[in-house]
């Protein structure tokens, strides 16, 4: 295993979101920066700022956030830490949830609400356009045409560059694409949970970015004597680094966004970009949960 001393994220390769937003494939998700239950200010404000600034130093140029993280706490931290934003940095955000307290999330896809949240994202992040705006959840009480249609209108107005979806099956992606171009899908997917395998295959076939959330899960797979533990020991890496390396090797459209509120953990995660896995190791890891 080799590792760049300064910008290890660059070793994860690149992917061009929507064909015109090139990013290093290993990104960073900010969900862990707000307080407990993704609610309120961070436990350590100064460390949160250090984490965000360190992401850029490590070569990460894809940061994933959402208006509901805090709410807006994560956006404020991003702007405080990084504005004026470095050239080439993509801040991807999401709308479509309301928050009523810690760990409470209620989908809301009413067009006026989505428009309001896009405007607030622009204001809180200090941006004139959102490069990637993802619908956090499809609201089953609102016609999909109204939800995606409103985002498409905002795109035509120049407030959104690209539209993505989150936690959707293939049929919803196809339905949304009949309304507007969809460039990314953010679903639960990791070494221990591959229920979204069909969505990944669809995205790979269509050139759509697949952004797995909760990418570090290994669970019982990392137990003593397991393939994860054995290969991690052979490679001299942690099970979490191995889980990220597996995602990066799994498909060129995968853009993992591991989150943390610690600089040390951020640096450990980013080192996964330099982990090389043989075909036999990939097969052993993949078969572990087949």
BALOBA-1460 file (C-alpha; in Angstrom, 3 decimals):
// residues 290
<rec num="1" residu="x" x="0.000" y="0.000" z="0.000"/>
<rec num="2" residu="x" x="1.258" y="3.446" z="-0.884"/>
<rec num="3" residu="x" x="-0.083" y="6.817" z="0.179"/>
<rec num="4" residu="x" x="0.445" y="10.381" z="-0.951"/>
<rec num="5" residu="x" x="1.816" y="12.424" z="1.931"/>
<rec num="6" residu="x" x="-0.223" y="15.508" z="1.138"/>
<rec num="7" residu="x" x="-3.399" y="14.880" z="-0.919"/>
<rec num="8" residu="x" x="-4.283" y="11.196" z="-0.567"/>
<rec num="9" residu="x" x="-7.887" y="11.635" z="-1.779"/>
<rec num="10" residu="x" x="-6.543" y="12.196" z="-5.290"/>
<rec num="11" residu="x" x="-5.557" y="8.522" z="-5.378"/>
<rec num="12" residu="x" x="-9.230" y="7.512" z="-5.310"/>
<rec num="13" residu="x" x="-9.600" y="8.456" z="-8.974"/>
<rec num="14" residu="x" x="-12.018" y="10.921" z="-10.511"/>
<rec num="15" residu="x" x="-15.619" y="10.951" z="-11.665"/>
<rec num="16" residu="x" x="-17.376" y="13.700" z="-13.585"/>
<rec num="17" residu="x" x="-20.812" y="14.276" z="-12.053"/>
<rec num="18" residu="x" x="-23.268" y="15.212" z="-14.778"/>
<rec num="19" residu="x" x="-20.386" y="15.219" z="-17.232"/>
<rec num="20" residu="x" x="-19.077" y="18.595" z="-16.091"/>
<rec num="21" residu="x" x="-18.307" y="18.360" z="-12.353"/>
<rec num="22" residu="x" x="-15.059" y="16.392" z="-11.966"/>
<rec num="23" residu="x" x="-14.433" y="15.276" z="-8.382"/>
<rec num="24" residu="x" x="-12.096" y="12.909" z="-6.587"/>
<rec num="25" residu="x" x="-14.161" y="9.840" z="-5.865"/>
<rec num="26" residu="x" x="-13.528" y="9.747" z="-2.120"/>
<rec num="27" residu="x" x="-15.538" y="12.597" z="-0.634"/>
<rec num="28" residu="x" x="-16.725" y="13.671" z="2.796"/>
<rec num="29" residu="x" x="-20.184" y="13.770" z="4.381"/>
<rec num="30" residu="x" x="-20.928" y="16.323" z="7.109"/>
<rec num="31" residu="x" x="-23.858" y="14.607" z="8.844"/>
<rec num="32" residu="x" x="-21.788" y="13.908" z="11.975"/>
<rec num="33" residu="x" x="-20.792" y="17.531" z="12.520"/>
<rec num="34" residu="x" x="-24.007" y="18.828" z="14.186"/>
<rec num="35" residu="x" x="-24.970" y="17.831" z="17.714"/>
<rec num="36" residu="x" x="-26.553" y="14.575" z="18.925"/>
<rec num="37" residu="x" x="-29.395" y="13.380" z="16.750"/>
<rec num="38" residu="x" x="-28.084" y="15.629" z="13.939"/>
<rec num="39" residu="x" x="-29.590" y="18.520" z="15.882"/>
<rec num="40" residu="x" x="-28.082" y="21.762" z="17.099"/>
<rec num="41" residu="x" x="-24.476" y="22.929" z="17.278"/>
<rec num="42" residu="x" x="-21.477" y="20.585" z="17.262"/>
<rec num="43" residu="x" x="-19.978" y="19.298" z="20.480"/>
<rec num="44" residu="x" x="-16.669" y="20.876" z="19.462"/>
<rec num="45" residu="x" x="-17.075" y="23.814" z="17.085"/>
<rec num="46" residu="x" x="-13.374" y="24.395" z="16.562"/>
<rec num="47" residu="x" x="-12.718" y="20.742" z="15.734"/>
<rec num="48" residu="x" x="-15.584" y="20.806" z="13.224"/>
<rec num="49" residu="x" x="-13.951" y="23.755" z="11.478"/>
<rec num="50" residu="x" x="-10.587" y="21.972" z="11.493"/>
<rec num="51" residu="x" x="-12.184" y="18.865" z="9.973"/>
<rec num="52" residu="x" x="-13.707" y="20.835" z="7.107"/>
<rec num="53" residu="x" x="-10.492" y="22.688" z="6.340"/>
<rec num="54" residu="x" x="-8.512" y="19.463" z="6.522"/>
<rec num="55" residu="x" x="-10.784" y="17.819" z="3.940"/>
<rec num="56" residu="x" x="-9.625" y="20.276" z="1.305"/>
<rec num="57" residu="x" x="-5.984" y="19.878" z="2.328"/>
<rec num="58" residu="x" x="-6.323" y="16.114" z="1.860"/>
<rec num="59" residu="x" x="-7.523" y="16.566" z="-1.716"/>
<rec num="60" residu="x" x="-11.232" y="15.998" z="-1.062"/>
<rec num="61" residu="x" x="-13.319" y="18.176" z="-3.378"/>
<rec num="62" residu="x" x="-16.787" y="16.661" z="-2.868"/>
<rec num="63" residu="x" x="-18.541" y="17.628" z="0.359"/>
<rec num="64" residu="x" x="-22.060" y="16.310" z="0.962"/>
<rec num="65" residu="x" x="-24.458" y="18.207" z="3.224"/>
<rec num="66" residu="x" x="-28.180" y="18.869" z="3.662"/>
<rec num="67" residu="x" x="-30.353" y="21.682" z="4.953"/>
<rec num="68" residu="x" x="-31.764" y="19.256" z="7.538"/>
<rec num="69" residu="x" x="-28.387" y="18.671" z="9.195"/>
<rec num="70" residu="x" x="-28.798" y="20.809" z="12.264"/>
<rec num="71" residu="x" x="-30.961" y="22.124" z="10.591"/>
<rec num="72" residu="x" x="-28.572" y="24.376" z="8.625"/>
<rec num="73" residu="x" x="-25.847" y="23.931" z="11.258"/>
<rec num="74" residu="x" x="-23.666" y="22.000" z="8.802"/>
<rec num="75" residu="x" x="-24.149" y="24.650" z="6.098"/>
<rec num="76" residu="x" x="-23.054" y="27.403" z="8.466"/>
<rec num="77" residu="x" x="-19.961" y="25.442" z="9.443"/>
<rec num="78" residu="x" x="-19.060" y="24.797" z="5.794"/>
<rec num="79" residu="x" x="-19.314" y="28.472" z="4.950"/>
<rec num="80" residu="x" x="-17.361" y="29.546" z="8.035"/>
<rec num="81" residu="x" x="-14.577" y="27.069" z="7.307"/>
<rec num="82" residu="x" x="-14.285" y="27.264" z="3.541"/>
<rec num="83" residu="x" x="-15.736" y="30.489" z="2.130"/>
<rec num="84" residu="x" x="-14.290" y="31.770" z="-0.180"/>
<rec num="85" residu="x" x="-14.561" y="28.270" z="-1.607"/>
<rec num="86" residu="x" x="-11.522" y="26.695" z="-3.301"/>
<rec num="87" residu="x" x="-11.768" y="26.339" z="-7.060"/>
<rec num="88" residu="x" x="-13.179" y="22.972" z="-8.022"/>
<rec num="89" residu="x" x="-14.876" y="22.250" z="-4.701"/>
<rec num="90" residu="x" x="-18.349" y="20.745" z="-5.141"/>
<rec num="91" residu="x" x="-20.728" y="21.226" z="-2.213"/>
<rec num="92" residu="x" x="-23.627" y="18.833" z="-2.779"/>
<rec num="93" residu="x" x="-26.711" y="19.441" z="-0.677"/>
<rec num="94" residu="x" x="-30.183" y="18.010" z="-0.183"/>
<rec num="95" residu="x" x="-33.727" y="19.230" z="0.486"/>
<rec num="96" residu="x" x="-36.949" y="17.397" z="1.255"/>
<rec num="97" residu="x" x="-37.040" y="16.816" z="5.016"/>
<rec num="98" residu="x" x="-38.515" y="18.845" z="7.854"/>
<rec num="99" residu="x" x="-37.051" y="18.518" z="11.351"/>
<rec num="100" residu="x" x="-38.992" y="18.552" z="14.607"/>
<rec num="101" residu="x" x="-36.145" y="17.659" z="16.945"/>
<rec num="102" residu="x" x="-33.223" y="15.257" z="17.411"/>
<rec num="103" residu="x" x="-33.518" y="12.118" z="15.264"/>
<rec num="104" residu="x" x="-36.881" y="13.262" z="13.893"/>
<rec num="105" residu="x" x="-37.222" y="13.493" z="10.103"/>
<rec num="106" residu="x" x="-40.444" y="14.005" z="8.144"/>
<rec num="107" residu="x" x="-40.420" y="14.156" z="4.316"/>
<rec num="108" residu="x" x="-41.939" y="17.245" z="2.716"/>
<rec num="109" residu="x" x="-41.945" y="17.530" z="-1.061"/>
<rec num="110" residu="x" x="-44.421" y="20.361" z="-1.527"/>
<rec num="111" residu="x" x="-43.037" y="22.600" z="-4.296"/>
<rec num="112" residu="x" x="-43.149" y="25.853" z="-2.264"/>
<rec num="113" residu="x" x="-41.209" y="24.165" z="0.536"/>
<rec num="114" residu="x" x="-38.585" y="22.747" z="-1.829"/>
<rec num="115" residu="x" x="-38.145" y="26.176" z="-3.407"/>
<rec num="116" residu="x" x="-37.845" y="27.829" z="0.002"/>
<rec num="117" residu="x" x="-35.183" y="25.350" z="1.100"/>
<rec num="118" residu="x" x="-33.180" y="25.801" z="-2.089"/>
<rec num="119" residu="x" x="-33.195" y="29.552" z="-1.510"/>
<rec num="120" residu="x" x="-32.125" y="29.056" z="2.108"/>
<rec num="121" residu="x" x="-29.346" y="26.671" z="1.083"/>
<rec num="122" residu="x" x="-28.030" y="29.303" z="-1.301"/>
<rec num="123" residu="x" x="-28.136" y="31.949" z="1.425"/>
<rec num="124" residu="x" x="-26.608" y="29.861" z="4.207"/>
<rec num="125" residu="x" x="-23.844" y="28.421" z="2.034"/>
<rec num="126" residu="x" x="-23.149" y="31.773" z="0.393"/>
<rec num="127" residu="x" x="-23.521" y="30.413" z="-3.123"/>
<rec num="128" residu="x" x="-25.200" y="31.749" z="-6.241"/>
<rec num="129" residu="x" x="-25.905" y="28.255" z="-7.572"/>
<rec num="130" residu="x" x="-26.052" y="24.775" z="-6.053"/>
<rec num="131" residu="x" x="-23.860" y="22.481" z="-8.160"/>
<rec num="132" residu="x" x="-25.700" y="19.346" z="-7.012"/>
<rec num="133" residu="x" x="-29.113" y="19.470" z="-5.333"/>
<rec num="134" residu="x" x="-30.507" y="16.097" z="-4.282"/>
<rec num="135" residu="x" x="-34.082" y="15.349" z="-3.240"/>
<rec num="136" residu="x" x="-33.475" y="13.900" z="0.213"/>
<rec num="137" residu="x" x="-36.589" y="11.734" z="0.078"/>
<rec num="138" residu="x" x="-39.507" y="11.456" z="-2.316"/>
<rec num="139" residu="x" x="-42.648" y="12.571" z="-0.501"/>
<rec num="140" residu="x" x="-45.289" y="9.938" z="-1.200"/>
<rec num="141" residu="x" x="-48.037" y="12.485" z="-0.464"/>
<rec num="142" residu="x" x="-46.966" y="14.768" z="-3.328"/>
<rec num="143" residu="x" x="-46.923" y="13.787" z="-7.029"/>
<rec num="144" residu="x" x="-43.379" y="13.067" z="-8.197"/>
<rec num="145" residu="x" x="-43.981" y="15.337" z="-11.187"/>
<rec num="146" residu="x" x="-44.522" y="18.262" z="-8.816"/>
<rec num="147" residu="x" x="-41.388" y="17.563" z="-6.770"/>
<rec num="148" residu="x" x="-38.948" y="16.970" z="-9.620"/>
<rec num="149" residu="x" x="-40.743" y="19.574" z="-11.716"/>
<rec num="150" residu="x" x="-40.052" y="22.267" z="-9.122"/>
<rec num="151" residu="x" x="-36.378" y="21.330" z="-8.982"/>
<rec num="152" residu="x" x="-36.281" y="21.382" z="-12.787"/>
<rec num="153" residu="x" x="-37.762" y="24.896" z="-12.744"/>
<rec num="154" residu="x" x="-35.076" y="26.002" z="-10.284"/>
<rec num="155" residu="x" x="-32.487" y="24.450" z="-12.568"/>
<rec num="156" residu="x" x="-33.806" y="26.412" z="-15.543"/>
<rec num="157" residu="x" x="-33.619" y="29.551" z="-13.387"/>
<rec num="158" residu="x" x="-29.911" y="28.908" z="-12.786"/>
<rec num="159" residu="x" x="-30.212" y="28.196" z="-9.052"/>
<rec num="160" residu="x" x="-29.413" y="24.479" z="-9.443"/>
<rec num="161" residu="x" x="-26.813" y="23.027" z="-11.782"/>
<rec num="162" residu="x" x="-27.656" y="19.336" z="-11.421"/>
<rec num="163" residu="x" x="-30.397" y="17.278" z="-9.747"/>
<rec num="164" residu="x" x="-29.942" y="14.055" z="-7.782"/>
<rec num="165" residu="x" x="-32.090" y="11.660" z="-5.746"/>
<rec num="166" residu="x" x="-31.689" y="9.895" z="-2.424"/>
<rec num="167" residu="x" x="-32.915" y="6.501" z="-1.197"/>
<rec num="168" residu="x" x="-34.846" y="5.500" z="-4.314"/>
<rec num="169" residu="x" x="-35.519" y="2.295" z="-6.274"/>
<rec num="170" residu="x" x="-34.764" y="2.013" z="-9.986"/>
<rec num="171" residu="x" x="-38.365" y="2.686" z="-11.025"/>
<rec num="172" residu="x" x="-38.358" y="6.048" z="-9.243"/>
<rec num="173" residu="x" x="-35.091" y="7.019" z="-10.902"/>
<rec num="174" residu="x" x="-36.562" y="6.190" z="-14.297"/>
<rec num="175" residu="x" x="-39.737" y="8.131" z="-13.520"/>
<rec num="176" residu="x" x="-37.747" y="11.156" z="-12.364"/>
<rec num="177" residu="x" x="-35.551" y="11.051" z="-15.474"/>
<rec num="178" residu="x" x="-38.671" y="11.433" z="-17.618"/>
<rec num="179" residu="x" x="-39.128" y="14.808" z="-15.931"/>
<rec num="180" residu="x" x="-35.550" y="16.106" z="-15.629"/>
<rec num="181" residu="x" x="-31.959" y="14.863" z="-15.989"/>
<rec num="182" residu="x" x="-30.778" y="12.959" z="-12.871"/>
<rec num="183" residu="x" x="-27.011" y="12.819" z="-12.325"/>
<rec num="184" residu="x" x="-26.658" y="11.172" z="-8.903"/>
<rec num="185" residu="x" x="-28.325" y="8.707" z="-6.568"/>
<rec num="186" residu="x" x="-27.545" y="8.522" z="-2.853"/>
<rec num="187" residu="x" x="-28.652" y="5.211" z="-1.306"/>
<rec num="188" residu="x" x="-27.691" y="3.103" z="1.683"/>
<rec num="189" residu="x" x="-24.967" y="0.739" z="0.474"/>
<rec num="190" residu="x" x="-21.887" y="-0.746" z="2.071"/>
<rec num="191" residu="x" x="-19.906" y="-3.958" z="2.409"/>
<rec num="192" residu="x" x="-22.418" y="-5.362" z="4.907"/>
<rec num="193" residu="x" x="-25.617" y="-4.124" z="3.229"/>
<rec num="194" residu="x" x="-25.900" y="-4.419" z="-0.538"/>
<rec num="195" residu="x" x="-29.676" y="-4.273" z="-0.886"/>
<rec num="196" residu="x" x="-29.258" y="-1.470" z="-3.429"/>
<rec num="197" residu="x" x="-27.188" y="-3.631" z="-5.780"/>
<rec num="198" residu="x" x="-29.743" y="-3.221" z="-8.578"/>
<rec num="199" residu="x" x="-29.660" y="0.561" z="-8.198"/>
<rec num="200" residu="x" x="-25.860" y="0.541" z="-8.385"/>
<rec num="201" residu="x" x="-26.002" y="-1.586" z="-11.546"/>
<rec num="202" residu="x" x="-28.497" y="0.820" z="-13.107"/>
<rec num="203" residu="x" x="-26.371" y="3.845" z="-12.232"/>
<rec num="204" residu="x" x="-23.238" y="2.183" z="-13.598"/>
<rec num="205" residu="x" x="-25.021" y="1.432" z="-16.865"/>
<rec num="206" residu="x" x="-26.319" y="4.980" z="-17.185"/>
<rec num="207" residu="x" x="-23.204" y="6.853" z="-16.013"/>
<rec num="208" residu="x" x="-24.998" y="8.197" z="-12.922"/>
<rec num="209" residu="x" x="-22.966" y="8.879" z="-9.777"/>
<rec num="210" residu="x" x="-23.812" y="6.449" z="-6.973"/>
<rec num="211" residu="x" x="-23.138" y="8.025" z="-3.561"/>
<rec num="212" residu="x" x="-23.433" y="5.412" z="-0.794"/>
<rec num="213" residu="x" x="-24.414" y="6.727" z="2.600"/>
<rec num="214" residu="x" x="-23.315" y="4.864" z="5.742"/>
<rec num="215" residu="x" x="-20.334" y="3.520" z="3.748"/>
<rec num="216" residu="x" x="-18.235" y="2.344" z="6.697"/>
<rec num="217" residu="x" x="-20.479" y="-0.399" z="8.092"/>
<rec num="218" residu="x" x="-18.737" y="-3.743" z="8.558"/>
<rec num="219" residu="x" x="-20.572" y="-5.091" z="11.623"/>
<rec num="220" residu="x" x="-19.984" y="-8.777" z="12.311"/>
<rec num="221" residu="x" x="-18.068" y="-9.038" z="9.030"/>
<rec num="222" residu="x" x="-15.035" y="-7.611" z="10.834"/>
<rec num="223" residu="x" x="-15.055" y="-10.247" z="13.587"/>
<rec num="224" residu="x" x="-11.990" y="-12.364" z="14.404"/>
<rec num="225" residu="x" x="-11.101" y="-14.759" z="11.590"/>
<rec num="226" residu="x" x="-13.438" y="-13.064" z="9.109"/>
<rec num="227" residu="x" x="-12.346" y="-12.189" z="5.548"/>
<rec num="228" residu="x" x="-12.502" y="-8.510" z="6.505"/>
<rec num="229" residu="x" x="-10.258" y="-8.961" z="9.531"/>
<rec num="230" residu="x" x="-7.826" y="-11.209" z="7.639"/>
<rec num="231" residu="x" x="-7.474" y="-8.983" z="4.579"/>
<rec num="232" residu="x" x="-7.252" y="-5.846" z="6.725"/>
<rec num="233" residu="x" x="-4.400" y="-7.426" z="8.665"/>
<rec num="234" residu="x" x="-2.663" y="-8.512" z="5.464"/>
<rec num="235" residu="x" x="-2.937" y="-5.000" z="4.023"/>
<rec num="236" residu="x" x="-2.027" y="-3.275" z="7.290"/>
<rec num="237" residu="x" x="-5.243" y="-1.240" z="7.315"/>
<rec num="238" residu="x" x="-8.325" y="-0.927" z="9.515"/>
<rec num="239" residu="x" x="-11.641" y="-2.664" z="8.687"/>
<rec num="240" residu="x" x="-13.158" y="0.765" z="7.985"/>
<rec num="241" residu="x" x="-10.409" y="1.592" z="5.502"/>
<rec num="242" residu="x" x="-10.956" y="-1.787" z="3.878"/>
<rec num="243" residu="x" x="-14.712" y="-1.120" z="3.608"/>
<rec num="244" residu="x" x="-14.014" y="2.160" z="1.816"/>
<rec num="245" residu="x" x="-11.407" y="0.575" z="-0.441"/>
<rec num="246" residu="x" x="-13.920" y="-2.154" z="-1.368"/>
<rec num="247" residu="x" x="-16.434" y="0.522" z="-2.404"/>
<rec num="248" residu="x" x="-13.850" y="2.360" z="-4.514"/>
<rec num="249" residu="x" x="-12.903" y="-0.891" z="-6.261"/>
<rec num="250" residu="x" x="-16.497" y="-2.085" z="-6.586"/>
<rec num="251" residu="x" x="-17.527" y="0.363" z="-9.346"/>
<rec num="252" residu="x" x="-16.077" y="3.505" z="-10.942"/>
<rec num="253" residu="x" x="-19.381" y="5.345" z="-10.398"/>
<rec num="254" residu="x" x="-19.251" y="4.939" z="-6.599"/>
<rec num="255" residu="x" x="-18.381" y="8.102" z="-4.660"/>
<rec num="256" residu="x" x="-18.131" y="7.231" z="-0.945"/>
<rec num="257" residu="x" x="-18.709" y="10.098" z="1.510"/>
<rec num="258" residu="x" x="-17.581" y="8.831" z="4.937"/>
<rec num="259" residu="x" x="-18.356" y="11.241" z="7.744"/>
<rec num="260" residu="x" x="-16.616" y="12.039" z="10.997"/>
<rec num="261" residu="x" x="-16.234" y="14.881" z="13.483"/>
<rec num="262" residu="x" x="-12.553" y="14.106" z="14.130"/>
<rec num="263" residu="x" x="-9.517" y="15.200" z="12.121"/>
<rec num="264" residu="x" x="-7.688" y="12.001" z="13.051"/>
<rec num="265" residu="x" x="-10.556" y="9.827" z="11.837"/>
<rec num="266" residu="x" x="-10.850" y="11.920" z="8.666"/>
<rec num="267" residu="x" x="-7.183" y="11.317" z="7.881"/>
<rec num="268" residu="x" x="-7.599" y="7.596" z="8.569"/>
<rec num="269" residu="x" x="-10.608" y="7.380" z="6.247"/>
<rec num="270" residu="x" x="-8.904" y="9.277" z="3.461"/>
<rec num="271" residu="x" x="-5.935" y="6.927" z="3.541"/>
<rec num="272" residu="x" x="-8.294" y="4.264" z="2.165"/>
<rec num="273" residu="x" x="-7.876" y="5.875" z="-1.262"/>
<rec num="274" residu="x" x="-4.397" y="4.341" z="-1.441"/>
<rec num="275" residu="x" x="-5.431" y="0.778" z="-0.577"/>
<rec num="276" residu="x" x="-5.014" y="-1.650" z="-3.482"/>
<rec num="277" residu="x" x="-7.083" y="-4.841" z="-3.516"/>
<rec num="278" residu="x" x="-6.388" y="-7.856" z="-5.686"/>
<rec num="279" residu="x" x="-9.142" y="-9.629" z="-7.595"/>
<rec num="280" residu="x" x="-8.977" y="-12.461" z="-5.067"/>
<rec num="281" residu="x" x="-9.344" y="-10.041" z="-2.156"/>
<rec num="282" residu="x" x="-12.279" y="-8.292" z="-3.806"/>
<rec num="283" residu="x" x="-13.920" y="-11.658" z="-4.436"/>
<rec num="284" residu="x" x="-13.405" y="-12.758" z="-0.837"/>
<rec num="285" residu="x" x="-14.873" y="-9.538" z="0.534"/>
<rec num="286" residu="x" x="-17.793" y="-9.569" z="-1.876"/>
<rec num="287" residu="x" x="-18.591" y="-13.203" z="-1.169"/>
<rec num="288" residu="x" x="-18.536" y="-12.578" z="2.586"/>
<rec num="289" residu="x" x="-22.116" y="-11.257" z="2.448"/>
<rec num="290" residu="x" x="-23.331" y="-12.951" z="-0.721"/>
